[in-house]
Structures are given as structure tokens and as C-alpha cells.
Amino acid sequence: MTKFINKDTRVVVQGITGSQGMFHTRLMKEYGTKIVAGVTPGRGGQESEGVPVYDTIHEAQDNHDIDTSIIFVPAPFSLDAALEAIEADLDPVVVITEGIPVADSIKLVASAKAKGITIVGPNTPGVIKAGESKMGIMPAQVFKKGNVGIISRSGTLFYEIASQITRVGLGQSTCVGLGGDPVVGLDYIDMLKWFQDDPETEAVALIGEIGGDAEERAAKYIKEGGFSKPVAAFIAGRAAVPGKRMGHAGAIIQGSTGTADSKINALRKAGVAVGELPGKVAEELLRLL
């Protein structure tokens, strides 16, 4: 069963002594996230942002109760960090790192699935339970506690559409960045299943982009009755050139699959309201609710 976070979730930060780890640990703590420990091999016994640092997760677990991990470890070492978190039964494991080799991503996602552990990412902005806890790099000020769940492959559009949802007077429940790499731990269908059962979520904003067929598969799932709550969507990349990589490693069109038009058409046929512009998603959600 996919697991996410709330105000009581106890977090370890892997890579806490790096510049990104330190910076985002401070911001996550300011938001109210319960960060109980950090891990950087060779830095055990230090403190970072008021958080005790250990050499291994095992040592951190000897001293603290820990539920979940967020990873800011450089790409060449991220697989080992993620496998350490998986071995320690932490769930979910949020992998912020960009540029992890695809072979490493395949290994870490497979290892997590074998143990029933949720991987958020790699190359994700993270996950936030609005008003309670955030594990990620998203700007907290655009989120407000409410009843709209967000699923996104894009980072900046994730924040932009969250901001628009807040601006029209709605708010967010749980919001998840799937990650922009070709291999990631969660897909839209995993999230739709979770939101279907989440009593705090009354509607969903689905933010997609060109490349792959994840949005088409989500549309099929919705059309076949797998998800019954209102959905509004936005698909980025309408002006993309076929065959050219656009920002995310996963955002590449091959042949006739993965185009913005194919995704928009599939979603509209499933009854999803698709906004022409990012700001229209919030307006559609307001209308649907």
C-alpha cells in the first residue's frame, strides 16, 4: 500500500551536510516537518541545522524512531543511499537527486517494490501534506490546506498550479511530484488509487507532459471507472519538437506516442477537464467542486 506523510511523520535526511541538504532541511523544519536525524558517511557526531548527524541509517535508528527518508545525495552515490533506506524499512523514500543513471533507478525501484516500499522520484520535487509536513524542495508559501490532490511530472508547473488553486480559494491535500526521469517509483494510476481512498481529497489536479504513455494509461484507468472523483489536467509540451529531449529525461516524443495531443485527447475522452493554460486548471476544479 502506497504510504505518504503527515504532521507526525519522522524524517531522516540523507546527504544533510551538503549545500542542498542543509538548505532544504532548514526550510522543511520551518514548515513543521519532524526531521529527527541526518546521515552523511564520515560526518557522524556533527550537527546540521540543529539535527544530529550519523554515519549510517542503522546508527540513526539506534537513537531515534524514524519513519521515512529524503535523499539529497549526489547521483553517483544515490543508489547506495536509497538501498540503505529500503533495507531499513523506511517508507516512503523520497529521492530528490537528478541525473541518477537509468540502470541505478531500475535497481532502486525494483528493490523497493520487492519490499512493498514507496519510492517518490527520482528527480522529484518531493511530497507535501499541505499545512502539515513537506519532504521536498517545493516553495511552501503557495500551498494551503484543502481538498485538492496534485499529481505532477513537472516541478515548476506543480508549484504554479498549486499557487493558482490556492488563489481561487481552494487548497491542497497531499501533493506528489512523480519525477521527470524515464524510470520512477510511482505513476499516475498508483496515485489515483491512493486518492480514491483518501477521505481528505475530493478532486485531483493531474499535471502531465510529453513523453511516454503514463497520462494515456491514467486516462484509460479513469475511463474504465477506476477513479470516480473529479479530475482537471494540464499537459505541458505542445510546442515540442518530436525526437528532441525537452528538459526532463522522460519528456521525449517517439513516433506518434507521447505527444501532447494524444494525451489531451485521451484525457478528454475519459471525462477529464483539460486546461489550455496552467491557470485554467484551478478554474476547472472550482467549477467541478
C-alpha positions in Angstrom: 0.0 0.0 0.0 1.4 3.4 -1.0 2.4 5.5 2.0 2.7 9.2 2.4 3.3 11.7 5.2 1.5 13.8 7.8 2.4 16.0 10.8 3.6 13.1 12.8 6.0 11.6 10.2 9.6 11.3 11.5 12.1 12.0 8.8 15.8 11.3 8.2 17.7 13.4 5.7 20.4 11.5 3.7 23.0 14.0 2.5 22.1 16.5 5.2 25.6 18.1 5.3 25.7 19.0 1.6 24.6 22.5 0.5 21.2 21.3 -0.8 20.6 19.1 2.1 21.3 21.8 4.6 19.3 24.5 2.8 16.2 22.3 2.4 16.4 20.8 5.9 16.1 24.3 7.2 13.1 25.1 5.1 11.4 21.8 5.8 11.9 22.3 9.6 10.4 25.8 9.3 7.3 24.2 7.7 6.9 21.9 10.6 8.4 18.7 9.2 9.7 16.4 12.0 13.3 15.9 11.0 14.8 13.8 13.7 18.2 12.8 12.2 20.6 13.2 9.3 23.0 10.8 7.6 26.3 11.6 5.9 29.0 8.9 6.0 32.1 10.2 7.7 30.2 13.1 9.4 28.7 11.2 12.3 28.7 13.1 15.6 28.2 16.5 14.0 25.1 18.6 13.8 23.5 20.2 10.8 20.7 22.8 11.1 20.2 21.6 14.7 19.8 18.0 13.6 22.2 15.2 14.8 24.2 13.6 12.0 25.1 9.9 11.8 27.3 7.8 9.6 24.6 5.3 8.7 20.8 5.0 8.9 21.3 2.0 11.3 23.1 4.3 13.8 20.4 6.9 13.4 17.7 4.2 14.1 19.6 3.2 17.3 19.0 6.7 18.6 15.7 7.8 17.0 12.3 6.5 15.8 12.4 7.1 12.0 9.6 6.6 9.5 10.8 7.9 6.2 13.8 9.2 4.3 14.5 12.1 1.9 17.7 11.8 -0.2 19.9 14.8 -1.3 22.9 12.5 -2.1 24.9 13.2 -5.4 23.8 11.0 -8.3 26.7 8.5 -8.3 26.0 7.6 -4.7 22.2 7.8 -4.7 21.6 4.1 -5.4 23.6 3.1 -2.2 21.7 5.7 -0.2 18.3 4.6 -1.4 19.1 0.9 -0.9 20.2 1.7 2.7 16.9 3.4 3.3 14.9 0.5 1.7 16.9 -2.1 3.8 16.0 -0.1 6.9 12.3 -0.4 6.0 11.8 3.4 5.7 8.6 4.3 3.8 8.3 6.3 1.7 11.8 7.1 0.4 11.8 10.5 -1.4 14.7 10.7 -4.0 15.3 14.4 -4.9 18.5 13.7 -6.8 18.6 14.4 -10.5 20.8 12.6 -13.0 20.8 9.2 -11.5 21.8 6.6 -14.1 18.8 4.7 -15.5 20.3 1.4 -14.5 20.6 2.6 -10.9 17.0 3.8 -10.9 15.8 0.5 -12.2 17.6 -1.3 -9.3 16.3 1.0 -6.6 12.7 0.9 -7.8 12.8 -2.9 -8.2 14.3 -3.3 -4.7 11.6 -1.0 -3.2 8.8 -2.9 -5.0 10.1 -6.2 -3.7 9.7 -4.9 -0.1 6.4 -3.0 -0.7 8.1 0.4 -0.1 7.0 3.6 -1.9 9.7 5.4 -3.9 8.9 9.1 -4.7 11.2 10.1 -7.6 14.0 10.0 -8.6 14.3 13.6 -9.8 11.2 14.7 -7.9 10.3 18.0 -6.2 9.0 15.7 -3.4 5.7 15.3 -1.5 3.8 17.8 0.7 0.8 17.3 3.0 -0.4 20.9 2.9 -0.4 22.6 6.3 1.3 19.7 8.0 4.6 18.4 6.6 6.8 18.7 3.5 9.5 16.4 2.2 10.9 18.2 -0.8 12.1 21.4 -2.4 8.7 23.0 -3.3 8.0 26.6 -2.1 5.7 26.1 0.9 4.1 29.5 0.7 2.0 28.6 -2.4 0.2 25.7 -0.6 -2.8 25.9 1.7 -4.6 23.1 3.4 -7.6 22.0 1.4 -9.2 19.1 -0.6 -7.4 19.0 -4.0 -4.7 16.4 -4.5 -2.0 17.1 -7.1 0.0 14.6 -9.2 2.7 16.1 -11.3 5.6 15.0 -13.6 6.8 18.7 -13.7 8.3 20.7 -10.8 7.7 24.3 -11.7 4.2 23.6 -13.1 3.5 21.7 -9.8 4.1 24.9 -7.9 2.4 27.2 -10.4 -0.8 25.2 -10.5 -0.8 24.8 -6.7 -0.5 28.6 -6.4 -3.5 29.0 -8.8 -5.5 26.5 -6.8 -4.8 28.5 -3.6 -5.6 31.8 -5.4 -9.1 30.7 -6.4 -9.9 29.8 -2.8 -9.4 26.1 -2.8 -6.5 24.3 -1.1 -4.5 21.1 -1.4 -4.5 17.8 0.5 -1.5 15.6 -0.5 0.6 16.7 -3.5 3.2 14.4 -5.1 5.9 15.1 -7.7 6.3 11.8 -9.6 9.7 12.8 -11.0 10.8 13.7 -14.5 13.0 10.6 -15.3 12.1 7.7 -17.5 12.1 5.3 -14.5 10.3 6.5 -11.4 8.7 4.8 -8.4 5.1 6.0 -8.7 2.9 6.6 -11.7 -0.5 8.4 -12.1 -2.5 5.2 -11.5 -0.8 4.5 -8.2 -1.7 8.0 -7.1 -5.3 7.8 -8.4 -5.8 4.6 -6.4 -4.5 6.3 -3.3 -6.6 9.5 -3.8 -9.7 7.4 -4.4 -9.4 6.1 -0.9 -8.2 9.3 0.7 -11.1 11.0 2.6 -9.3 14.4 2.5 -9.1 14.5 -1.3 -12.3 15.5 -3.2 -10.7 16.3 -6.6 -7.4 15.9 -8.3 -5.2 18.1 -10.5 -3.2 15.9 -12.9 -0.1 17.7 -14.4 1.5 15.9 -17.3 4.0 16.5 -20.0 5.0 15.0 -23.4 6.9 11.7 -23.5 5.9 8.1 -22.5 2.3 6.9 -22.2 1.7 7.4 -18.4 -1.0 10.0 -19.0 -2.7 7.9 -21.6 -2.7 4.9 -19.2 -4.2 7.1 -16.5 -6.9 8.3 -18.9 -7.8 4.6 -19.6 -7.9 3.9 -15.9 -10.3 6.8 -15.3 -12.4 5.9 -18.3 -12.8 2.4 -17.1 -14.2 3.6 -13.8 -11.1 3.2 -11.6 -11.3 6.7 -10.3 -14.6 8.4 -9.5 -13.6 11.9 -8.2 -13.4 15.0 -10.5 -10.1 15.5 -12.3 -8.7 18.5 -14.1 -5.5 18.3 -16.1 -2.8 20.3 -17.9 -0.3 18.8 -20.4 3.0 20.6 -21.0 5.0 20.5 -24.2 2.5 21.2 -27.0 5.2 23.1 -29.0 7.9 20.4 -28.5 9.8 19.1 -31.5 9.5 15.3 -32.0 12.6 13.3 -31.1 14.2 16.2 -29.1 14.7 15.9 -25.4 12.9 18.7 -23.6 14.2 19.3 -20.1 13.2 16.1 -18.4 14.8 12.8 -19.5 11.3 11.3 -19.7 10.0 14.1 -21.9 10.8 12.9 -25.4 8.3 12.1 -28.2 8.9 9.0 -30.2 6.7 8.4 -33.2 3.0 9.2 -32.6 3.0 8.2 -28.9 3.8 10.7 -26.1 2.6 13.8 -27.9 0.6 16.5 -26.1 -2.3 16.0 -28.5 -2.5 12.2 -27.8 -2.5 12.8 -24.0 -5.1 15.6 -24.2 -7.4 13.6 -26.4 -7.2 10.5 -24.2 -7.9 12.5 -21.0 -10.8 14.4 -22.6 -12.3 11.1 -23.8 -12.1 9.9 -20.2 -14.1 12.9 -19.0 -11.2 14.9 -17.6 -11.3 18.7 -17.9 -8.1 19.7 -19.6 -7.0 23.3 -19.2 -5.5 25.1 -22.2 -3.3 27.1 -19.8 -2.0 26.2 -16.3 -4.3 28.8 -14.7 -7.3 27.2 -16.2 -6.8 24.0 -14.1 -7.8 25.8 -10.9 -10.8 27.4 -12.7 -12.0 23.9 -13.8 -11.5 22.5 -10.3 -13.6 25.3 -8.9 -16.3 24.5 -11.4 -16.1 20.8 -10.8 -16.3 21.2 -7.0 
